[in-house]
Amino acid sequence: MKRVILSALFLTLIISSALFYDAYFKKHDESENLVIENPVINNPSESMDKKKSNFIKNLEYEISTIDQKKYKISSVSSEITYEGSQELILMNEVKAVLNNKTNDIDYLFFINAERGIYNNFNYYTKFEDNVEIRYEDNLIYADELILDLENNLVFIKNNVKYNGVAGILEADNIKLDLLTMKTDIFMNSNNKNIFYKSIN
């Protein structure tokens, strides 16, 4: 009789232990491996406010580079977006001034465009639509201008029209090295010629 009671108690102890483990430890182990996908936003109005805050009026950036360049860009309206880890500013009605110092000579470039994309990480800027560039007594119109301060380049593209002290010129591209001020003028096709007319 004692053996039957002891066996029953032992069996009860094993079942209780199994149930206790299942109720507490097993559920705890599963929760440690739990991965939450597609989190739910509890406050949708807060998300909408963040979206609205990406649109900014009268935005302005001003920077100085290690090689003594000063660059200022502003826009009437802008939208802040992100591409990877980089912040991009989509700008409307853009104005920019670049002060480029080369061999103790200051060159001031004034740029106007209807639209622009400004990279806040490396200051790479693409100007588009009715681009106008003024420096010294020179005036250039184009469809697009790329300002690459990391590589010290200005690349003026598409429907380029130059009017300055050297004369009148029409081409597809003008490439300017900001370190040497060397200028390359070229067409997209070898079959097309650069138009040039001297003022004198």
C-alpha positions in Angstrom: 0.0 0.0 0.0 2.8 2.4 0.9 4.4 1.6 -2.5 1.2 2.6 -4.3 0.9 5.9 -2.4 4.6 6.7 -3.0 4.2 5.9 -6.7 1.1 8.1 -6.9 2.9 11.0 -5.1 5.9 10.6 -7.4 3.7 10.7 -10.5 1.9 13.7 -9.2 5.2 15.5 -8.6 6.4 14.8 -12.2 3.1 16.0 -13.7 3.1 19.2 -11.6 6.7 19.9 -12.5 6.0 19.4 -16.2 2.9 21.7 -16.0 4.9 24.4 -14.1 7.7 24.3 -16.7 5.2 24.6 -19.5 3.3 27.4 -17.9 6.3 29.6 -17.0 9.6 28.7 -18.6 8.5 27.6 -22.0 6.5 30.8 -22.7 9.3 32.9 -21.4 11.8 31.2 -23.9 9.4 31.8 -26.8 9.0 35.5 -26.0 12.8 36.0 -26.1 12.9 34.9 -29.8 9.9 37.0 -30.7 10.4 39.5 -33.6 7.9 42.2 -34.2 7.3 43.1 -37.8 5.4 46.1 -39.2 5.0 48.0 -35.9 1.6 49.8 -35.5 1.7 53.5 -35.1 -0.6 54.4 -32.2 -0.8 58.1 -33.0 -1.3 58.6 -36.8 -1.6 62.4 -36.3 2.0 62.5 -35.0 3.2 60.8 -38.1 1.3 63.3 -40.3 2.9 66.2 -38.3 6.4 64.8 -39.1 5.5 64.6 -42.8 4.4 68.2 -42.8 7.6 69.4 -41.0 9.6 68.1 -44.1 8.3 71.1 -46.0 10.1 74.3 -45.2 9.8 77.9 -46.5 12.8 80.2 -47.0 15.4 77.6 -46.2 19.1 78.7 -46.3 22.4 76.8 -45.9 25.8 78.4 -45.6 29.1 76.4 -45.5 32.9 77.0 -45.6 35.1 74.3 -47.0 38.7 73.5 -46.0 40.0 74.9 -49.3 38.6 78.4 -48.5 35.4 78.1 -50.6 32.3 79.6 -49.2 28.9 78.4 -50.5 25.5 79.8 -49.7 22.2 78.3 -51.1 18.6 79.3 -50.4 15.2 78.5 -51.7 11.7 79.9 -51.4 10.3 76.4 -50.6 11.9 73.1 -49.9 11.2 69.5 -49.0 13.6 67.4 -46.9 14.0 63.8 -48.0 16.4 60.9 -47.3 18.3 58.6 -49.6 20.0 56.0 -47.4 21.8 57.9 -44.7 22.0 61.1 -46.7 19.7 64.1 -46.4 18.6 65.6 -49.7 16.8 68.9 -50.0 14.4 69.4 -52.9 14.4 73.1 -53.5 12.2 75.5 -55.5 13.2 79.0 -56.7 16.8 78.5 -55.8 19.6 81.1 -55.4 23.2 80.3 -54.6 26.5 82.1 -54.2 29.9 80.4 -54.5 33.0 82.2 -53.4 35.9 80.3 -55.0 39.4 81.5 -54.0 42.2 80.4 -56.4 45.7 81.8 -56.3 44.6 84.6 -54.1 41.9 85.6 -56.6 38.3 85.6 -55.5 35.8 84.3 -58.1 32.1 84.9 -57.2 29.5 82.7 -58.9 25.8 83.7 -58.7 23.4 80.9 -59.6 19.7 81.0 -60.0 17.3 78.2 -61.0 13.7 77.1 -60.7 14.6 73.8 -59.0 17.5 72.3 -57.2 18.6 69.1 -55.3 21.1 69.8 -52.5 22.9 67.0 -50.6 23.5 68.1 -47.0 26.2 65.5 -46.6 28.7 66.4 -49.3 27.1 69.7 -50.6 26.7 68.2 -54.1 24.0 70.3 -55.8 22.1 69.9 -59.0 20.3 73.0 -60.4 17.6 72.5 -63.1 15.2 74.6 -65.3 16.1 78.0 -66.4 19.6 78.0 -64.9 21.4 81.3 -64.9 25.1 81.7 -63.9 26.9 85.0 -63.4 30.6 85.5 -62.7 32.6 88.6 -63.3 31.3 90.0 -66.7 30.1 86.6 -67.9 26.5 85.3 -68.1 25.6 81.7 -68.9 22.2 80.1 -69.4 21.5 76.4 -69.4 19.0 73.7 -68.5 21.2 72.1 -65.8 24.2 72.8 -63.6 26.0 70.4 -61.3 28.1 71.8 -58.5 30.4 69.1 -57.1 32.5 70.7 -54.4 34.1 67.4 -53.4 35.8 67.1 -56.8 36.0 70.9 -57.4 33.9 70.8 -60.5 31.1 72.9 -62.1 29.4 71.0 -64.9 27.0 73.1 -67.0 24.8 71.0 -69.4 22.2 71.2 -72.2 21.3 74.3 -74.2 24.3 76.2 -72.9 24.5 79.8 -74.0 27.4 82.0 -73.0 27.5 85.8 -73.3 30.7 87.5 -72.0 33.8 89.5 -72.7 35.1 86.8 -75.0 32.0 86.8 -77.2 28.8 84.7 -77.7 29.0 81.0 -77.5 26.5 78.1 -77.7 27.4 74.5 -76.8 26.1 71.4 -75.1 28.5 71.4 -72.1 30.9 73.5 -70.2 33.1 71.9 -67.6 35.0 74.1 -65.1 37.7 73.0 -62.7 37.4 75.2 -59.6 41.1 74.6 -58.6 42.7 75.6 -61.8 39.8 77.6 -63.4 40.5 75.5 -66.6 37.4 75.4 -68.8 36.4 72.6 -71.3 33.7 73.3 -73.8 32.3 70.4 -75.9 29.3 68.9 -77.7 27.5 65.7 -76.9 28.1 64.5 -80.5 31.2 64.8 -82.8 28.8 65.7 -85.7 27.8 69.0 -84.0 29.9 72.1 -83.8 30.2 74.7 -81.1 28.8 78.1 -82.2 31.0 81.0 -81.4 30.8 84.7 -82.4 33.4 87.3 -81.3 32.1 90.6 -80.1 35.1 92.5 -81.5 
